[in-house]
Amino acid sequence: MKKALTFDVGGTKIYSAIINENGEIISEIEKNSTPNTFDEIKSLFEQIIKKYENEVDVIAFSTCGAVNNQNNGILGSTGNIAKDYPKMQFKSLSSKPVYVENDANCAAWAEHITGASKGCANSVMLTLGTGVGGGIIVDNKLLKGKNGAAGEMHFKMYCDKRRKCTCGAWDCFEIYASGKGLKITAEEISKNQNITTYDVIDGIKSNDELMVKIFNRWQSDITQGIIGLANIFDPDCFVLSGSMAEFVDTKKIEKNVNDEIVTTPTKIFKAQAGNYAGMIGAALLAFSKGGCLG
Amino acid sequence: MKKALTFDVGGTKIYSAIINENGEIISEIEKNSTPNTFDEIKSLFEQIIKKYENEVDVIAFSTCGAVNNQNNGILGSTGNIAKDYPKMQFKSLSSKPVYVENDANCAAWAEHITGASKGCANSVMLTLGTGVGGGIIVDNKLLKGKNGAAGEMHFKMYCDKRRKCTCGAWDCFEIYASGKGLKITAEEISKNQNITTYDVIDGIKSNDELMVKIFNRWQSDITQGIIGLANIFDPDCFVLSGSMAEFVDTKKIEKNVNDEIVTTPTKIFKAQAGNYAGMIGAALLAFSKGGCLG
């Protein structure tokens, strides 16, 4: 059975592990903090690759940032990682084939092959974390667009400039549906700048009226975004992943979405591929392409 | 060269013509008003098919309503045509193969093969008429979704219930970007219930300050919607078609979209496949499928 040395590259952590064709993690997961500079990041990659490349068939990266359609490099800039990280020449890191894909796309693929959206030809995954990631499967393939940047969840929730999004534009879905969005919603409704997402999550557990109101507003915003996506894609299902997804009421969202859409009924699931879905998806994608891009 | 007898079925008119494999209309275009009842519509189809079916290889319908993935019937209900029209058994109308597709999808396909988006693997067509239609091409194929209903342009422009959309939900793109949306925008800004879209269009030609303000607001709403779609699809281009599209400033929209998106630069074109794009697209789709669904 083929094996992949797999990396999950984020702004704060870089994980690595060996994964087999079944999507099973068959090594210890090595966890490193993301170094500050390009050279240090590259050197960390090289060091781990040197250690394991003889044991594997392919190297697979699940990374922050949009990845090109050749699956060998990053398009444009990424948020909170070294500014010149997008210049990384991934193919040059190993003599083995190297495959690179965006982390949300990788996670969506893991859900599609082994997780919540298994068996669904058309699905939309939303990663609700500090920000919002998107991975869209159309007809059993990742939606990449002309250059590979598709699946960005930056569509408007309002057109009258209320909240500035991290992308620089106004009122994107991300700045309402993310953890950061929940914090802003909480500030707006409570009129308290010091309120945290933990306060809201704790509050709903004890049925605190104000916290429930805040949470429902946030969940309603997620629902409104999903309605638009359901009308655009007519997908079999949505998969909600990420640290904030565990708190949402998928049955309630599903009902409200299906009550309003003009397309055909869809389903809302929580992710099932686990915390390492990105690495698993990257490995499975690399295997499915035969690692031919190295 | 193969020929298709092609219909364009709308709420007010039913057109028909014979179209060849080059997408050329090679007959007179027969124009009928859409009858009120299912039986009368069916009988009109039968009468025209009887007259021409021996001359053609396939029958192709470009129709209002979402069409299933088998391209032989309509999903759910459609707006302003006989309530039971969706029950039409299209295959039973002829001994020749019969192919059915949604009118916006057909028009998008015509633009893709012979029009403004020719050569673009990924494009989004928006038909700006009384309502808004959508046809999305992903990787040289029509985006249909799990049941065929994809491409509905009912995503939110606001989440605080300002305008009721024709679909019954609130604040969809359609109720801002359509001709009806322009009328509502004009009423809101002018505080005059009797203002018409003609007043606005005439007014911008004479540079009337109020009318320019109304028009710019409408065009800005279209721009905001396109920004979201560009971030979701990373398409090569958008094609604007329909009666309202001729008035928009595509260069201005393109600049504003590209200034704001997080994906890669896209282009905005006006449609080029003409008034009969629906019929042309239906014929070309039927040929490309080999008419095998009859």
Boltz contact constraints between the chains, C-beta under 6 A:
constraints:
  - contact:
      token1: [A, 122]
      token2: [B, 145]
      max_distance: 6.0
  - contact:
      token1: [A, 122]
      token2: [B, 146]
      max_distance: 6.0
  - contact:
      token1: [A, 138]
      token2: [B, 138]
      max_distance: 6.0
  - contact:
      token1: [A, 145]
      token2: [B, 122]
      max_distance: 6.0
  - contact:
      token1: [A, 145]
      token2: [B, 233]
      max_distance: 6.0
  - contact:
      token1: [A, 145]
      token2: [B, 234]
      max_distance: 6.0
  - contact:
      token1: [A, 146]
      token2: [B, 122]
      max_distance: 6.0
  - contact:
      token1: [A, 146]
      token2: [B, 234]
      max_distance: 6.0
  - contact:
      token1: [A, 146]
      token2: [B, 236]
      max_distance: 6.0
  - contact:
      token1: [A, 147]
      token2: [B, 234]
      max_distance: 6.0
  - contact:
      token1: [A, 147]
      token2: [B, 264]
      max_distance: 6.0
  - contact:
      token1: [A, 149]
      token2: [B, 234]
      max_distance: 6.0
  - contact:
      token1: [A, 149]
      token2: [B, 263]
      max_distance: 6.0
  - contact:
      token1: [A, 149]
      token2: [B, 264]
      max_distance: 6.0
  - contact:
      token1: [A, 150]
      token2: [B, 233]
      max_distance: 6.0
  - contact:
      token1: [A, 150]
      token2: [B, 234]
      max_distance: 6.0
  - contact:
      token1: [A, 152]
      token2: [B, 231]
      max_distance: 6.0
  - contact:
      token1: [A, 152]
      token2: [B, 262]
      max_distance: 6.0
  - contact:
      token1: [A, 152]
      token2: [B, 263]
      max_distance: 6.0
  - contact:
      token1: [A, 154]
      token2: [B, 231]
      max_distance: 6.0
  - contact:
      token1: [A, 154]
      token2: [B, 262]
      max_distance: 6.0
  - contact:
      token1: [A, 155]
      token2: [B, 228]
      max_distance: 6.0
  - contact:
      token1: [A, 156]
      token2: [B, 224]
      max_distance: 6.0
  - contact:
      token1: [A, 156]
      token2: [B, 228]
      max_distance: 6.0
  - contact:
      token1: [A, 157]
      token2: [B, 159]
      max_distance: 6.0
  - contact:
      token1: [A, 158]
      token2: [B, 158]
      max_distance: 6.0
  - contact:
      token1: [A, 159]
      token2: [B, 157]
      max_distance: 6.0
  - contact:
      token1: [A, 159]
      token2: [B, 224]
      max_distance: 6.0
  - contact:
      token1: [A, 167]
      token2: [B, 262]
      max_distance: 6.0
  - contact:
      token1: [A, 169]
      token2: [B, 260]
      max_distance: 6.0
  - contact:
      token1: [A, 224]
      token2: [B, 156]
      max_distance: 6.0
  - contact:
      token1: [A, 224]
      token2: [B, 159]
      max_distance: 6.0
  - contact:
      token1: [A, 228]
      token2: [B, 155]
      max_distance: 6.0
  - contact:
      token1: [A, 228]
      token2: [B, 156]
      max_distance: 6.0
  - contact:
      token1: [A, 231]
      token2: [B, 152]
      max_distance: 6.0
  - contact:
      token1: [A, 231]
      token2: [B, 154]
      max_distance: 6.0
  - contact:
      token1: [A, 233]
      token2: [B, 145]
      max_distance: 6.0
  - contact:
      token1: [A, 233]
      token2: [B, 150]
      max_distance: 6.0
  - contact:
      token1: [A, 234]
      token2: [B, 145]
      max_distance: 6.0
  - contact:
      token1: [A, 234]
      token2: [B, 146]
      max_distance: 6.0
  - contact:
      token1: [A, 234]
      token2: [B, 147]
      max_distance: 6.0
  - contact:
      token1: [A, 234]
      token2: [B, 149]
      max_distance: 6.0
  - contact:
      token1: [A, 234]
      token2: [B, 150]
      max_distance: 6.0
  - contact:
      token1: [A, 236]
      token2: [B, 146]
      max_distance: 6.0
  - contact:
      token1: [A, 260]
      token2: [B, 169]
      max_distance: 6.0
  - contact:
      token1: [A, 262]
      token2: [B, 152]
      max_distance: 6.0
  - contact:
      token1: [A, 262]
      token2: [B, 154]
      max_distance: 6.0
  - contact:
      token1: [A, 262]
      token2: [B, 167]
      max_distance: 6.0
  - contact:
      token1: [A, 263]
      token2: [B, 149]
      max_distance: 6.0
  - contact:
      token1: [A, 263]
      token2: [B, 152]
      max_distance: 6.0
  - contact:
      token1: [A, 264]
      token2: [B, 147]
      max_distance: 6.0
  - contact:
      token1: [A, 264]
      token2: [B, 149]
      max_distance: 6.0
